[in-house]
Amino acid sequence: MEKVKKCLSDTLIDKKVAILPKIPSVFKIKKHYYFKYMINGERRNIATGKTDKEEAEKFRDEYLKKAQSKDPSKLVALLRVFASTETNPKYIMAQKTEDDYTLRYAKNEATRVKHLLDLLPSDMLNTKIKDIDKSFCDRVRDIVIKEYGYRYIADDTFCTYKGILSWAYSMGYISIPVTFRMKGIKVKKRDVKILQFEELSRIAKEPSYFRSTIEMDKFYILLTTGLRRAELSAIQGKQLKRAQINGKIVYVLDISQSWKDENLTILEAPKWGIMRIIPLAKSTGERLWKYKKNDEDFLMKTGNSVWTDSFNYTRAMAGIDDDISFSPHKLRHALNTKLLESGVKDVLVQEYFGWHHQDRNKVQQGYTHIYLKALLEVSKKIEEIINKESSSEDFVWLD
């Protein structure tokens, strides 16, 4: 927080500090606490996101400290605060409130902010943020489109810009929500070719397409579990177990953690905080089990650059065209599609992939044995489809 204040103070003109007559008390609406705060003559409810009163009061105190700090007078000052993860106020607050605003996301936003600092002319950067209106934002939008076209990078960059101004409004730096309901940049979709599960299955069983046995096993496990690559990389020996279900030995995986940064140093819950326990297909469990030595070892720890190099190698060796989307995450979607096509119930697929609400996950953890029996249908179907020999008669063009 001190770094944020210093960064702001170096680029601020307005030295006035707002003084509150008294500290507003927190109050509860349904499950969460709020407090009232006067912003530019408008009394607003500020959500703390907390269900515990003491935690809500801590959030309020931090909020008031920031709200009473010096206001950034120019757009360039505001953007520079978000151009570094060390001074990004949303990331600093997220570390205290446990909001889902990760270091990786903060780094991505910092990169987009640096793009904006390079793209916008000096007269726009030196505009006082209290003078920014929708016409100004339209100019920003036009500049971003001119540079990047109607692509995802354009939409992401403009969305970051809108998010920063929304934050400035919530802090009282801007009197009106200038980007409220302002649409992003509509991306012109292009036809993206994808590989079907059958083709991916063929690739997964061909050793010559991979640099090593372990890379082949990683590919196979991703394809037959629906795991995200950060989840697979974070698996420790203690998460892989065996159980006897319906008289048969079944490999069971506890998916309870994931890497949250590129350097593989931050280990937290999987995406959206959703953890799950799933039975594995027999061939998948056997491949993963052979890497288990002790409980604390990471079985398949892999950095992002290694994933990229591995898939690029496989793409080249398997002769996959450059216009075909080919990544670890595509394996997850290919398996999901194939399971639904094979008649597996949608609710079971959602449970297996962790696409359900977090509250249901708590139920799963409480009744693990029941859920594992239900999810056996999924693991058995995966074993069936991964070992099924593809046939030209499965699909035939008639004309």
N, C-alpha and C positions, 0 to 999 in steps of 0.2 A: 504493500500500500504506500509506503514511503517513496518507493521508486515512481509510482504513479503521480504522487503529488509533486515530486521534483520535476518530472517530465512536463507536467502541466505548467508549473510555475515558471519554467524557462521560456514558455511560449505564450504566456497570458498577459493581457493588458488590464482587464477589469480586476481591480484589487478588492472589490467589495465581497464581504462574507455574510451570507444570510444567517440571521440569528432567530432561532425558534423560541417562542415565549415559554414553552414547556415541552417535555418529552411526551409524545403521544402514546397512549396505552394501546396494547394489542387486544384485538377482539377476535372471536371465532365465528366463522361462517361455515357451517357444515363441519368438515374435518380440519380445515386449515385456518391459520391465524392471519389477520390483516392488521394494518394500522393506517390512520389517516394522515395525509401530509399535504400542505398547501404548496401548489406549484403554479406560479404566475397567476395568483388570484383564484385558482380552481382547487377545491378541496377534493382530493382523490384517495381512493382505497389502494394501498400498496400491498400486494400479496407477498408473504414471506415464504410460502411453499412449505411451511413447517406445521406439524400436528402437535408438537410439544411447545408449551408456552415459553419455557426458558430458552429454548433454541430460537423461537420466534423473536424474543426480545434481543438476543444477540444479533440476529439478522437485522433488526430495526436499528440497533446502535451503529452497526457498520454502515448501513444505508445512510443514516443521518450524517455520519462523518464525511462520507463522500459528497452528499448533497450540500454540505456547508463548505466544501472546498472551493477554491477559485475556479471560475468557469473558463473553459477554453474560448477565446474570442474569435479564432479563425479556424476554418476547415482544416488547414494544414496541421494545426496543433492537435486537433481531435484525431486526425488520421494517424499521426505519428505515435500517439499513445497505443494504437492497435497494431502498429507495424512491428512491435516486439512482444514476444510472449511474456517477457519480464514485467512489462508495464500494462499489458492487456487487463483492464479492470474486470471484464467478464470472467476471464480465466482465474484471476486472483480470488474473486468472490466464489467461483465454482469450487475451488479447493476447500473453502470453508463450509459451503452449503451442500456440497456433494451433488451439485447439479451435473447433468450429463453434458458438460462442456469440457472436453478433454484437451490435453496438451497437443495432440495431433490436430484437432480442429482449430485450436488457437494458432498453430503454425501455418495451417492452410489459409486462415484469414489474414495472417500477417503477410503472406506472399501476395494475396489479392490486393491488400492495402498498398503494398509497394508498387504494384502495377498501377493503381489509381494515382499515386504520387508522381509516377512517371508520365502517365497519360494526360492528366488535367493540366491546363495552362496555368501560369502563375496568378493571373487575375482571378481565376476561379478558386484556387487554393487559398488565396488571401481574403476571400469573402468571409465576412463575419457570419458565424453560424446562425445567429439570430435573424439574419437577413435571407437565409436559404428558404426558398419556396418551391412549389411543384415545377414551375418553369425552369428553375435552376437544375432540379433533379432530372428533368427531361433532357437538358443539355448534357448532363453526365451520361445518361443512358445512350444518347446519340453518339457520344465520343467512344464509349465502350463498344457499341455495335460496329462503328467504323473501323475500330482496331481489330476486333475478333470475329466479326460477323455474327450470324445467329447460331452460335455454338454454346456448348455447356460452360466453357470458360467465361463467356460473356455473361451468361445468366448468374453464375456463381459470383463473379466480381461485382455485379450490380446488386445482388442480394446481400453481399457483405456490406456494401455502401449503405443500403437501406437499414440493415441491422444496426449499424453504428449510429445512424441518425435516430433510430427508434430508442436506442439506449440513451442517447443525449436528451431525448424528450422525456424519458422516464426519470432522468436525473434533474430535470428542470432547466437544462441548458438551452432548450428550444421551446418556445411557447406553444407551438401547434405541431401535431404529428404530420409533418409534411409528406412522409412516405406511406401513410396509412392507406391501405387498399390500393397502393400503386403496384401495378402488375410487373412481374419480372420480364426478362427477355425470352420470348417464346422461341425455343430451339427448333430449328427445322430438322425433322427426323430424317435419317437416311436409312435405307434398307440394310439391316445388319444380319449377315448370315451367321447361323449358329450350327454347331454340330449336335446331332441327335445322340441319345444315350448309347445306342448300339455302336456308333462309330467311336465314341469315347471309350466304350468297353473294349473294343478291339485294340485301341491305342494303349490302354492300361495294361494289356497282357503281352506287349511286344517289347522285350528288353532292349532291342537295338534303338528304340526311340528315346532312351534315357541315358544320362551320364553315369548313373550308378544304380545299384539295387535299392538303396534307401530312397532315391528320388522316384523310382518306379513305385515303391511302396507308398510313398506320400501321395502320389497321384491316385493310386488305387483306393486309399483310405478316404481321401477327399471325395472321390466319386461315389463311394458306397456308404457314406455317413451323412453327407450334407453339412459337414463341419466347415466353418469359416477357417481360413488359413491361420489367423491369429489364435483361434481356439485349438487347432491341431498343434501349433507350435508350443502352446502352453501346457500340454498334457504332461503330467508327472506320473511316475509309476503308481502312486497311491490312488490315482483316479481310475485305474484299470483293474477290474476284479473279475472273478468268475463266480457264477451262481448256478445252482441246480434248479431249473424251472421245468415243471411237468416231467420230471425224471431225466432231463437232459442237461448237460453242462453248457452254459451260455456265457459268452464274454459280455461284460457289462461296463459301460463307460460313464463316469460322472463328469459331465461338462460343466464345470463350475468356475472356470477362470479363463482369461484371455489377455494377450499382450495389448497394451494401449499406446505404445509408442514404437517408432521405427528402430530404436536402439535395444529393444527387448529388455527394458529395465523397469517398466511400470506394469505390474500384474494386478488386474482387477477382475470384476465379474464380466461375463460375456456381454455382447451388445444388448442394450435396453435393460441390463441387469437380470436377464432371464437365464437361469441355470436349469439343467435338465439331466435326467439319468436315462440312458437308452441301452437296449440290448444291441449287440453288433451282429452282423452277418458272420457266419462261421469263418469264412475265408478272410474277412476283414479282421476279426478278433485274433486269428492266428498270426497274421502279418504284424499286428501291433504288439502282440504279447512277446514276440521274440526280442523286442527292444527293451523290455522291462528287466532291469537289474535290481534296483532298489526303489523305495518309495519316493525319494526326493529327486531322483534323476528326471530331467526333461527328455522325453523319448524322441521328439522330433523338432527341436528348437531350430527355427529357420528365420533369417532376416528377410525383409522385403526385397532387397536387391537379389538375393539368392533365388527367391521364388520367381522373380522376373527372368533371370538368366536361365533357370531350369525350364520354364515354359517356352521361352524363345528357342531353346535347344530342341525341345520336343516338337515344336511347331515346324522347325526346319527339317528334322529327321523324318517326321511323318508326312511332310509335304503339304502342310496346311496353308492355304492361301492367306495373304495378308489381310484381305477384306473379311475374313471370318473371325468373329470374336472368340478369343481363346484365353481364358484366365481361370485361376482357382475358383472364383465365385461362379463362373459359368457351370462348373461341375455340380455345384449345389442346386442350381436351377434345373439342370438337365435331369438330375435324380428326382427332384420334386415332380417334374412333368411326367416322367416315366411311371412313377408310383401311382399318380392319379389316373393315368391312362390304363394302368394294370388293374384298376378297380379297388385300390386301397382307399379306405374311408378318409375323407378330407380332414376330419378331426384328428385322426391318428397321425397323418402326415404333418399337420401343424404341431402336434405334440412332439413328434420326433425331431422336427427342425427347430423347435423353440420359437414358433411364430404366434404363440398364444399369449394371453395376458399374464403378467407376472403373478397375480394372485392365484391363478390356476397352477402355476409352478409350485407354490407353497403347498397346495393340495397334493401335488405329485410327490413332493418330498415326504409328506406325512404318510402316504400310502404307496410307498415305492414298490412293494411286491405286487400290488394290484395293477399298477401302471405298467410294470415290466411285462406282466403276462399279456396285457392288452397290446403292447407295442411289439410283441413277438411276431405278430402278423406282418409288421413292416420289415423287420430284419430278415424274416424268412422270404419275403417277396424280393428283397434286395439280393439275397443269395441266389434266388431263382433267376432274376433278370440279368445279373452279372455273369452267370455261367451259361446262360442260354445262347446257343449258337445262332447267329443271325442267318436269315435265309432270304433269298431274293423273292421268295413267294410271300413274305410278310407284307410287302407293298409292291404293287405292280401298276404301272401306268397303262390304262386301257386305250388311250388315244392321245 
